[in-house]
Amino acid sequence: MTAPNPITGEDEPYFPERSRARRMLAGSVVIVVMNPLSLQRPPRAWALGRG
């Protein structure tokens, strides 16, 4: 979906408010879930250089 830019008059991508809220919520959930996974301690074998 596109909408004209009021300054330049060119068509630009546009997301309706409801769609934008869903996308932001989904992105935030992914970040919240992935963050603890990246902070977990790696297996001991990795720390010893054997993995």
C-alpha positions in Angstrom: 0.0 0.0 0.0 1.3 3.4 -0.9 0.3 7.0 -0.1 1.5 10.3 -1.5 4.1 12.2 0.5 2.6 15.7 1.2 5.9 17.5 0.7 7.3 15.7 -2.4 4.1 14.4 -3.9 5.7 11.0 -4.6 4.1 7.7 -3.6 5.8 6.1 -0.6 5.1 2.9 1.3 2.4 3.3 4.0 1.3 0.9 6.7 -2.1 1.5 8.4 -2.0 2.2 12.1 -3.4 -1.2 13.1 -1.0 -3.1 10.8 2.0 -1.1 12.1 1.1 -1.9 15.7 1.0 -5.6 15.0 4.3 -5.5 13.2 5.9 -3.5 16.1 4.5 -6.0 18.6 5.7 -9.0 16.7 9.2 -7.5 16.3 9.3 -6.6 20.0 8.3 -10.2 21.0 11.1 -11.6 18.8 13.7 -9.3 20.5 12.5 -10.2 24.0 12.6 -13.9 23.2 16.0 -13.9 21.4 17.8 -11.7 24.0 17.9 -14.2 26.8 18.9 -16.9 24.3 22.0 -14.9 23.3 23.0 -14.3 26.9 23.1 -17.9 27.9 26.4 -19.3 28.8 28.0 -21.4 26.0 28.8 -25.1 26.6 32.1 -25.7 28.4 33.6 -27.4 25.3 33.4 -24.1 23.4 35.2 -22.2 26.2 38.0 -24.8 26.0 38.3 -24.5 22.2 37.1 -28.1 21.6 33.9 -27.2 19.8 
